[in-house]
């Protein structure tokens, strides 16, 4: 009987240790997953912030009356023009190109990357139009499309980052 009691105590102790180890491992995995998700959320938020900043700087440069911009037909889209900046504007274009690639790299949802690309395309249209027009003569619909793309990007990014919806649905 002494042997049975000792064996039972040993088995119960072993099961307790195994259960405790399993619970610790499970809790550590949950904490790691939460921390990992938080880190990626911070990375995405920073990337999206950099992208919006680069896009706004690009558009501001394109609308500057001193900006030297030229345009030529897009090599793959016959109905579109490609803007080209001088050495003063080149950093704005390069920063926008780098940040759109970063958005594509870190986006968890394809929709976010797609609407970011739409926003870049609309900014390029404005820059290409600015090559032959003054900032006042750029068609209003170019700006309307850019503002719509900007709103779609903000909504998509907020959904991806699981931020609350601050704006009521619009009737557009």
C-alpha positions in Angstrom: 0.0 0.0 0.0 2.9 2.3 0.7 4.2 1.8 -2.8 0.8 2.6 -4.3 0.5 5.8 -2.3 4.1 6.9 -3.3 3.3 6.1 -7.0 0.1 8.0 -6.9 1.8 11.0 -5.3 4.5 10.9 -8.0 2.0 10.6 -10.8 -0.1 13.5 -9.5 3.0 15.7 -9.0 4.2 14.8 -12.5 0.7 15.7 -14.0 0.7 19.0 -12.0 4.2 19.9 -13.4 3.1 19.0 -16.9 -0.1 21.0 -16.6 1.8 24.0 -15.2 4.3 23.8 -18.0 1.7 23.6 -20.6 -0.3 26.6 -19.2 2.9 28.6 -18.9 3.8 27.8 -22.5 0.3 28.6 -23.7 0.2 31.9 -21.9 3.7 32.9 -23.2 2.5 32.1 -26.8 -0.6 34.3 -26.3 1.5 37.1 -24.9 4.0 36.8 -27.8 1.2 36.8 -30.4 -0.3 39.9 -28.8 3.1 41.6 -28.7 3.8 40.6 -32.3 0.4 42.0 -33.4 1.1 45.2 -31.5 4.5 45.6 -33.2 3.1 45.1 -36.6 0.3 47.6 -35.9 2.9 50.1 -34.9 5.0 49.4 -38.0 1.9 49.8 -40.2 0.8 53.0 -38.5 4.3 54.5 -38.9 4.5 53.4 -42.6 1.1 54.8 -43.4 2.0 58.1 -41.6 5.2 58.3 -43.7 3.2 57.5 -46.9 0.6 60.2 -46.2 3.4 62.7 -45.5 5.3 61.9 -48.7 2.1 62.0 -50.8 1.2 65.5 -49.3 4.7 66.8 -49.9 4.6 65.5 -53.5 1.3 67.2 -54.2 2.5 70.4 -52.5 5.6 70.4 -54.7 3.6 69.7 -57.8 1.3 72.7 -57.1 4.2 75.0 -56.3 4.3 77.7 -59.0 8.2 77.4 -59.1 8.1 73.6 -59.7 9.7 72.5 -62.9 7.7 69.5 -64.1 7.6 67.9 -67.5 5.4 65.0 -68.7 5.4 62.4 -71.4 3.0 59.6 -72.3 3.0 56.7 -69.9 4.8 53.7 -71.5 2.0 51.2 -70.7 -1.1 53.4 -70.2 -1.8 55.3 -73.5 -4.3 57.7 -71.9 -2.1 58.8 -69.1 0.9 61.1 -68.8 3.9 60.5 -66.6 5.3 63.4 -64.7 9.1 64.0 -64.5 10.6 66.4 -61.9 13.9 68.3 -62.0 16.6 67.7 -59.4 14.7 69.9 -56.9 11.5 67.7 -57.2 13.3 64.4 -57.5 13.5 63.8 -53.7 9.7 64.2 -53.5 9.1 61.6 -56.2 11.7 59.2 -54.7 10.2 59.5 -51.2 6.7 58.8 -52.6 7.9 55.8 -54.5 9.7 54.4 -51.5 6.8 54.9 -49.2 4.3 53.3 -51.6 6.6 50.3 -51.7 6.7 50.2 -47.9 2.9 50.3 -47.8 2.7 47.3 -50.2 5.3 45.5 -48.0 3.5 45.9 -44.7 -0.2 46.0 -45.6 -2.1 43.1 -44.2 -5.0 43.7 -46.6 -4.7 44.1 -50.4 -7.4 46.8 -50.4 -5.1 49.1 -48.4 -2.3 48.7 -50.9 -4.7 49.1 -53.8 -6.2 52.4 -52.5 -2.7 53.7 -51.7 -1.8 53.0 -55.3 -4.9 54.8 -56.4 -3.9 57.8 -54.3 -0.4 57.8 -55.9 -1.9 57.6 -59.4 -4.2 60.6 -58.7 -1.3 62.6 -57.3 0.7 61.8 -60.5 -2.2 62.9 -62.6 -2.1 66.3 -60.9 1.7 66.5 -61.3 1.4 65.6 -65.0 -1.3 68.2 -65.5 0.8 70.7 -63.7 3.5 70.2 -66.4 1.4 72.1 -69.0 -1.0 74.1 -66.8 -0.8 76.5 -63.9 -2.0 75.2 -60.5 -5.3 77.1 -61.0 -6.0 75.5 -64.4 -5.7 71.9 -63.3 -9.2 70.3 -63.7 -11.2 70.1 -60.5 -12.1 66.4 -61.1 -8.4 65.6 -60.7 -8.6 67.0 -57.1 -12.0 65.4 -56.5 -10.6 61.9 -57.4 -7.5 62.6 -55.2 -9.7 63.5 -52.2 -11.8 60.4 -52.8 -8.8 58.2 -53.0 -7.4 59.8 -49.8 -10.6 59.1 -47.9 -10.7 55.5 -49.2 -7.1 55.1 -48.0 -7.7 56.5 -44.6 -10.8 54.3 -44.1 -9.0 51.2 -45.3 -5.9 51.9 -43.2 -8.1 52.6 -40.1 -10.0 49.3 -40.6 -6.7 47.4 -41.0 -5.3 49.0 -37.9 -8.6 48.1 -36.1 -9.2 51.8 -35.2 -12.7 52.8 -34.5 -14.7 54.4 -37.3 -14.8 58.1 -36.4 -16.8 59.1 -39.4 -20.4 58.2 -40.1 -21.1 56.6 -43.5 -21.3 59.2 -46.2 -24.0 59.4 -48.9 -21.5 59.9 -51.8 
